[in-house]
Amino acid sequence: MEVTPLIEIIEFTDPVCTWCWGSEPVLRKLETHYGDQLRIGYVMGGLVKDIREFYDNYNGIGGDAEKSNNQIIKHWLEASERHGMPVKSEGFRLFSNEYPSTYPQNIAYKAAQMEDQNLADRFLRRIREASAAEARQTSQLEVLIELAAEVGLDVAAFIERFNDGSAEAAFEKDLQTTAEFGAQGFPTFLVKYGEKGILLRGYQRYATFQAVIKTLAGETIQEHAPEKSEEKVLAFIEKQGRVAPVEIQTAFDISDAEQQSFIDFLLSKHLISLSPAGNGWFIQRVANPLVCDPATGLCSI
């Protein structure tokens, strides 16, 4: 049986890193344009062990847990203006003296990964959404349990792994891997093809990944741009669950006007709905009340 050549992109990340959130449109474009030739994986890097002992000189973030929230949301809103993913400032309180770390979110991902990789990646996306676009304090176990249930994880098993030390041990291994690769800031991307690899530090545009893939794989890996049609856009929305407008625009290489035309058409056919998310929007497929999601066991009305 012929094996499809594979490019692997490993993102060293943290679930609440704003430029990791901003990288989502680029990753969705990579998936859309390279399909089965590409696999994306994540290594948890643990951005903030304790905000009271952390300091980002450039953005003035760190020290006092409560005061840091004001600087963080200012930074996130500035970043949102550049990367286009939604951020909610109202009610934003990522850190407190009781919850001063992003390690719980990292450990939660590892707990989910021990059950199912696909569900874990859906869970990571939900943590990103909840942290950035819903202003939820995702370091709280109660919030993480709710998000785990939403994506269809076995909640009892998730709680057990989170609490018994097994997920934390897996996270410690990720921290070791992060240190071995010298990934001191997030996101950092390792692009691999066979035994060859290139490390990219920080947020990267699609053209950079495109050039690196070409350098590593030559003509072996071929890019295939998706058809620009209402049907393909709807399939993209359905596959992802819900998306920000910039994710559609980036994945399909379309203008603001073209994107709005697609959205207006799908809205007119009652195939999608829009929901406000901070300074932006999410777009999701309208649920068919006659069909229940087999992953979550949830029937929508």
Backbone hydrogen bonds, N-H to C=O, Kabsch-Sander energy under -0.5 kcal/mol:
donor,donor_aa,acceptor,acceptor_aa,energy
7,I,37,Q,-3.2
8,E,192,K,-2.6
9,I,39,R,-2.9
10,I,8,E,-0.6
10,I,190,L,-2.8
11,E,9,I,-0.6
11,E,41,G,-2.9
12,F,10,I,-0.7
12,F,188,T,-3.3
13,T,11,E,-0.6
13,T,43,V,-2.7
17,C,14,D,-1.8
21,W,17,C,-2.0
22,G,18,T,-2.2
23,S,20,C,-0.5
24,E,21,W,-1.3
27,L,23,S,-2.3
28,R,24,E,-2.5
29,K,25,P,-1.8
30,L,26,V,-2.2
31,E,27,L,-2.3
32,T,28,R,-2.2
33,H,29,K,-2.6
34,Y,30,L,-2.2
35,G,31,E,-1.7
37,Q,34,Y,-2.0
38,L,35,G,-1.6
39,R,7,I,-2.5
41,G,9,I,-2.7
43,V,11,E,-2.5
45,G,13,T,-3.8
46,G,13,T,-0.6
51,I,100,P,-3.2
53,E,50,D,-2.3
54,F,51,I,-0.9
56,D,61,I,-3.5
57,N,55,Y,-0.8
60,G,56,D,-1.4
61,I,56,D,-1.5
63,G,51,I,-2.1
63,G,54,F,-0.9
64,D,62,G,-0.8
68,S,64,D,-1.9
69,N,65,A,-0.7
69,N,66,E,-0.9
70,N,66,E,-0.5
70,N,67,K,-0.8
71,Q,67,K,-1.0
72,I,68,S,-2.7
73,I,69,N,-2.5
74,K,70,N,-1.5
75,H,71,Q,-2.3
76,W,72,I,-2.8
77,L,73,I,-2.4
78,E,74,K,-2.0
79,A,75,H,-2.5
80,S,76,W,-2.5
81,E,77,L,-1.6
82,R,78,E,-0.7
82,R,79,A,-1.0
83,H,79,A,-3.0
84,G,80,S,-2.4
88,K,132,A,-3.0
89,S,87,V,-0.6
92,F,89,S,-2.0
96,S,99,Y,-1.4
102,T,48,V,-2.9
103,Y,48,V,-0.7
106,N,102,T,-1.4
107,I,103,Y,-2.8
108,A,104,P,-2.4
109,Y,105,Q,-1.8
110,K,106,N,-1.7
111,A,107,I,-2.2
112,A,108,A,-2.2
113,Q,109,Y,-2.6
114,M,110,K,-1.5
115,E,112,A,-1.5
116,D,112,A,-2.2
120,A,116,D,-2.2
121,D,117,Q,-2.1
122,R,118,N,-1.9
123,F,119,L,-2.5
124,L,120,A,-2.4
125,R,121,D,-1.9
126,R,122,R,-2.0
127,I,123,F,-2.4
128,R,124,L,-2.3
129,E,125,R,-2.7
130,A,126,R,-2.9
131,S,127,I,-2.5
132,A,128,R,-2.7
133,A,129,E,-2.0
134,E,129,E,-0.9
136,R,130,A,-2.6
138,T,136,R,-1.7
140,Q,137,Q,-1.8
144,L,140,Q,-2.1
145,I,141,L,-2.6
146,E,142,E,-1.8
147,L,143,V,-2.2
148,A,144,L,-2.4
149,A,145,I,-2.4
150,E,146,E,-1.9
151,V,147,L,-1.5
152,G,148,A,-0.5
152,G,149,A,-1.0
153,L,148,A,-2.3
155,V,153,L,-1.0
158,F,154,D,-2.7
159,I,155,V,-2.7
160,E,156,A,-2.1
161,R,157,A,-2.5
162,F,158,F,-2.3
163,N,159,I,-2.1
164,D,160,E,-2.4
167,A,161,R,-1.8
169,A,165,G,-2.1
170,A,166,S,-1.8
171,F,167,A,-2.1
172,E,168,E,-2.2
173,K,169,A,-1.5
174,D,170,A,-1.6
175,L,171,F,-2.4
176,Q,172,E,-1.9
177,T,173,K,-2.3
178,T,174,D,-2.7
179,A,175,L,-2.2
180,E,176,Q,-2.4
181,F,177,T,-1.7
182,G,179,A,-1.0
183,A,178,T,-2.3
184,Q,182,G,-1.5
188,T,12,F,-1.5
189,F,200,L,-3.4
190,L,10,I,-2.7
191,V,189,F,-0.6
191,V,198,I,-2.9
192,K,8,E,-3.3
192,K,190,L,-0.6
193,Y,196,K,-2.7
196,K,193,Y,-2.0
198,I,191,V,-2.3
200,L,189,F,-3.5
202,G,187,P,-2.3
208,T,205,R,-0.9
209,F,205,R,-1.3
210,Q,206,Y,-2.7
211,A,207,A,-2.2
212,V,208,T,-2.4
213,I,209,F,-3.0
214,K,210,Q,-1.9
215,T,211,A,-2.1
216,L,212,V,-2.4
217,A,213,I,-2.8
218,G,214,K,-2.0
220,T,217,A,-2.0
222,Q,220,T,-0.6
224,H,33,H,-3.1
229,S,227,E,-1.2
233,V,229,S,-2.4
234,L,230,E,-2.5
235,A,231,E,-2.1
236,F,232,K,-2.1
237,I,233,V,-2.4
238,E,234,L,-2.6
239,K,235,A,-2.3
240,Q,236,F,-2.1
241,G,237,I,-1.7
242,R,240,Q,-1.0
243,V,283,I,-2.4
247,E,244,A,-1.5
248,I,244,A,-1.0
249,Q,245,P,-2.4
250,T,246,V,-2.4
251,A,247,E,-2.2
252,F,248,I,-2.2
253,D,249,Q,-0.7
253,D,250,T,-0.6
254,I,249,Q,-1.6
259,Q,255,S,-2.6
260,Q,256,D,-2.5
261,S,257,A,-1.9
262,F,258,E,-2.2
263,I,259,Q,-2.6
264,D,260,Q,-2.9
265,F,261,S,-2.1
266,L,262,F,-2.4
267,L,263,I,-2.6
268,S,264,D,-2.3
269,K,265,F,-1.3
270,H,267,L,-1.7
271,L,266,L,-2.6
272,I,266,L,-0.8
273,S,284,Q,-2.4
275,S,282,F,-2.3
277,A,280,G,-2.7
279,N,87,V,-1.8
280,G,277,A,-2.0
282,F,275,S,-2.4
283,I,243,V,-3.0
284,Q,273,S,-2.3
285,R,241,G,-0.7
286,V,271,L,-2.6
291,V,288,N,-2.4
293,D,298,L,-2.2
297,G,293,D,-2.5
298,L,293,D,-0.7
300,S,291,V,-0.5
300,S,298,L,-0.5
